[in-house]
Amino acid sequence: MSIKIRRLAEPTLNEPFLVCGLPDAGFIAKQVVDYLIEKLDAKLFEEIYSSYFPSYVLIKKDGTAELMKNELYFWKNTKQKNDLILLTGNTQPLSPEGQYELAEEILVKAETFGVKKIFTISSYFVDRRSTGKPKVYGVVTNPNLKEEIVEYGVYPLSKGSVKGFNGLVFGMAKLKNINGICLLGETIEYTTPSGRTVVDVKSAQSVLEVLLKMLEVEVDLSEIEKQAKTTEEFLRRIEEVERQALEEISRAFAPKKHTYYYI
């Protein structure tokens, strides 16, 4: 097996947009797409399995095993002409070969459904995040799209790279003449003292707000706003503990003062 498809439905879609959000370093992409799927009540229509996915299974709450997979959902837009296809999953392919193969598979489907534009999500890591709302950066496949993203308050990037599947599929879309926009949420790589990655929900919220405006779709953001506040408080406590620990270490290893006596 290289790629195996399990088709669950045959949706008929109207000029859909494709939104991709597989797990990345900051998990912002998956957070954004999963929130959309939940709030739009999007319908699962395809599962994708690959021998390039990690070689283990996940144990679910009911005690059963689940293979690593990607999923495609669809949502019929009754207010605008563009329906949505949403790609999520619990993993990315582990190798460049697997990522290229999966990207090609997804883009062939995109052509079949007549996708007009592809949106991908990623993380933009910084040493120190700006105060207030995290910035959203953008990269486009067509220079004409640059003005479009600026209108939504997105900061265009002129250097660097977008790693992983979320960047690759967006770049390969250009070869198929599918317009693409990649939105990157400004973030710091947060981890707990045990080394676990903490999802930057506040950054995901910023990206989601921009994406919804571009898609001309409305969803209730109250839940992600609440999650963002909870995460910010959690991170504030971690930073405070870290600061106190560093101060303790500094005091413990500070040079001892010497007393000098003069005769």
Salt bridges, closest charged atoms under 4 A:
GLU10 OE1 - ARG7 NH1 2.85
GLU15 OE1 - LYS81 NZ 3.64
ASP34 OD2 - LYS30 NZ 2.81
ASP41 OD2 - LYS43 NZ 3.09
GLU46 OE1 - ARG7 NE 2.50
GLU46 OE2 - LYS109 NZ 2.51
GLU47 OE1 - ARG6 NH1 2.86
GLU47 OE2 - LYS69 NZ 3.25
GLU66 OE2 - LYS69 NZ 3.49
GLU71 OE2 - LYS69 NZ 3.35
ASP83 OD2 - LYS76 NZ 3.27
GLU104 OE2 - LYS176 NZ 3.19
GLU105 OE2 - LYS109 NZ 3.05
GLU111 OE1 - LYS176 NZ 3.76
GLU148 OE2 - LYS117 NZ 3.16
ASP200 OD2 - ARG129 NH1 2.44
GLU209 OE1 - LYS133 NZ 3.00
GLU223 OE1 - LYS39 NZ 2.69
GLU232 OE2 - ARG129 NH2 3.16
GLU233 OE2 - ARG236 NH2 2.80
GLU233 OE2 - ARG237 NE 3.07
GLU240 OE2 - ARG243 NH2 2.43
GLU247 OE2 - ARG243 NH1 2.46
GLU248 OE2 - ARG251 NH2 2.48
